[in-house]
């Protein structure tokens, strides 16, 4: 599959997740079979004003490519400037966020709030496409709420202004991350445009991945929260698509080893203090569903070093063998 002139390895994309899908996680998911990744969202305004954290978020490694960077904002001129400036990080595509439901983003008129102002959304897409020579993609939801489902209209605008692909999250902003997923609107979007359509929302296992593909006819799927604490989900989906094989989750010992590999990578990139603070939530996700998970999650909140994490992993494995 191609996004503009960028060839992606397969139809599985790791979605952008603020504070979660950092370089360490993106590299891990690619190792398990993700064919394309998208960076954490970056404020166009902050980036153009020289915010150091924005530059860190935009850095892409060779291990995670092909990869896009994602920008959000409300000014066509600033979005275009940020897109142009971001080319120094050599992204394979630039994604425009028009789907983030977080109040701190939507309340500024950015993210999903742009679905309430399609003329502005159109101007932003046009300005970014004109500013760069890499493919531009747009990510949005089905609409602001059930009374304003306008994904098809925004899809047509995106295609008309030169977007190379679009991602539709099958929920409204009002829904946030609640179920059900609106497959019908994603299918309607797919019918309405000629560029690739990526289906997103509620993909947590092989079955939900197949449901997204089969019910919408989309060209690719974007996995986000379903991969938290479960990066091997990509390997499972790849195996099923290749020969119909339903791979089980790895044994617990292997899961703990994957967790350690992941968190050691975070620490290597960010240092132990910041890395271990960020690792706490990841450790809690990896331990979801194991016997005694609630108690272990409390221990995750006190992790300060890799040694702490290794002791916790050993305890989890030891207790599972007793049970």
Phi, psi and omega in degrees: 000143178244145168245100188063233178264012178261120178272127177256152192292326179203193184261025180245120184239135174275124183284158177284127178226113183300131177076005184227306186275064178277183184302318181300314181290320180298315179298319180297315181294324176295319178299331179269359173124358176298136184265352184196145179230159177230135182293168169298151183291145183234135177290121178300319181296312180299317182296315181291340178269006174090018180299124185292322181297324179300316180298321178298317182294332183275349183290128180245142178260161180293333183291340184256001183283155000288146185213149177249157169252148183245131179244148171226152180170181183237351182256120177305318182294315181290322177298319179295318179296317180296318180299315180296316181294328184289347181297341177296340179269003176053053177291152176276346176195163174238127181254135178260123181277115173232027183230347184299126182267355185301132181307322183294341176263307183297327181291346177268358182095359181265184179058225184295340179297337179293343176288349175267355182222074185296327175300319178291319178303317180299315181296322180295313180299313181301317182294319181290316179301319181291331187280336188232162180251014173256160180300142177246131178240162181229133178244127180211176181259183179289335180168182179285315177209181184298336180275350183226068176271105186229028181298322180297317180297316180291327178298315180295321176299314181302312180297317181297329181268005172103010177297143183272338179194162177225149174245130178246118174275122188283042175218157172277168176296322181300325180290335189057253181239021180279157175272163007272171176269135181270085179291327184299318180292321177298318178298321179294322176297313181302321179290336190268347183229167181251353177274161180301140177243128181253125180269136185221146175123120172073016180273105186237352180200180181300319183296316180288331175295315179295323179298317179299314181294314185288323184278339185248337185072015184295159184279333181206166177237148178248120178262132180232263185300334180297341181267355181291122184071008183209054183296340178291355176304324179298318179298320180294318180293318178300315181297320181291318181293328183285311184216022176072015183276130176263096180286135175286166172297152178299157175302156185305319180300320179291322177300318180293326178292321177296317178302315180296318178299315180299310186287328174297326178292319177300313181296321179298323182276328189241357184087158187294319185297304180290317183301316182287328176296318179286334182290337185303316181291322179296316179301318180297322178294319179297331184269358179299130177092347177280158181296130181079022186303321183300315179293320179295322180297325177296322178292328178301325181294348181248009181292130180234349183209165176297325178301317178302317183293319180296321177296318180296317180299318179296319180297317180299315181294318181298315181294324181294325179289328177292321186286000000 
